[in-house]
Amino acid sequence: MGGNLSAIRYLIEEKSIYIIVIYTMISILMMDNYDYLHRDDLLDAAYAHLSLPLLIIVLVSYIVIFQSTRTTLDNLKVAFIFLLAWWFLVFASQGYVLVINAGMGYQSQFMIEGEVVSKRTYRPSRGNNGKDVYRICISRSNGEGELCFNVHRYEYKNLEVGDVYSKAWTEGSLGIIYR
């Protein structure tokens, strides 16, 4: 048991930043595989489904490394750092949520249709590999108001304000709409 504990302690103390970076990079790569409607849904699902397991992992890591051998102030500082790590890991889990949403459970078709009311192109200051983002807003034909989302370049070029957008997307097992 002592050997396993020291190996775990070594991993957490010396390699945790690499593990977190790899975890985050994989999540980002998974997010690039899907178009989805609402980013807030991803974050809500990440907190709802992954916050407790990640909190347990962070707490166990904290207990393994810091067994009250330091002063109370040091323990509070380290606890705060571990709490930030937990929050970051949950935030960085959005790509995993998309994979779970699309790959497990019941999937249903979700029609998005309405009149295009605006279009815009922008280049994000970070991310998206320096590529432009193509965004349209539609007035939902079912009276549910305006909906804005990103589309592929070829869709953007073929749509004009006043045209009708009508595409089938998928609602996944976690309620996140994607394609």
Residue pairs with C-beta under 8 A, 6 or more apart in sequence:
5 64
8 64
9 64
9 65
11 19
12 61
12 64
12 65
13 65
16 61
16 85
20 85
20 88
20 89
20 92
23 89
23 92
24 92
26 95
27 92
27 93
27 94
27 95
27 96
28 95
29 95
30 95
30 96
30 98
30 99
31 94
31 95
31 98
33 98
34 98
34 102
34 178
34 179
35 149
35 150
35 151
35 152
35 178
35 179
36 42
36 98
36 176
36 177
36 178
36 179
37 112
37 147
37 149
37 169
37 176
37 177
37 178
38 176
38 177
39 94
41 174
41 175
41 176
41 177
42 94
42 97
42 98
42 176
43 91
43 94
45 97
45 101
45 174
45 175
45 176
46 90
46 91
46 93
46 94
46 96
46 97
47 90
49 97
49 100
49 174
50 90
50 93
50 96
50 97
51 86
51 90
54 86
54 89
54 90
54 93
55 86
58 82
58 83
58 85
58 86
58 89
59 82
61 82
62 78
62 79
62 82
65 78
66 75
66 78
68 75
70 78
97 174
97 176
98 176
98 178
100 173
100 174
101 172
101 173
101 174
101 175
101 176
101 178
102 170
102 172
102 178
104 173
105 172
105 173
105 174
106 173
107 170
107 171
107 172
107 173
108 170
108 171
109 168
109 169
109 170
109 171
110 168
110 169
110 170
110 171
110 177
111 166
111 167
111 168
111 169
112 138
112 140
112 147
112 149
112 165
112 166
112 167
112 168
112 169
112 177
113 138
113 140
113 141
113 142
113 164
113 165
113 166
113 167
114 138
114 139
114 140
114 141
114 142
114 147
114 164
114 165
115 138
115 139
115 141
115 162
115 163
115 164
115 165
116 136
116 137
116 138
116 159
116 160
116 161
116 162
116 163
116 164
116 165
117 137
117 138
117 139
117 146
117 161
118 136
118 137
118 148
118 161
119 134
119 135
119 136
119 137
119 156
119 159
119 160
119 161
120 135
121 132
121 133
121 134
121 135
121 156
122 132
122 133
122 135
123 130
123 131
123 132
123 133
124 133
132 153
133 150
134 150
134 151
134 152
134 153
134 155
134 156
135 148
135 149
135 150
135 151
136 148
136 149
136 151
136 155
136 156
136 159
136 165
137 146
137 147
137 148
138 146
138 147
138 148
138 165
139 145
139 146
140 146
140 147
141 164
151 159
159 165
167 179
168 179
169 177
169 178
169 179
170 177
170 178
170 179
171 177
172 178
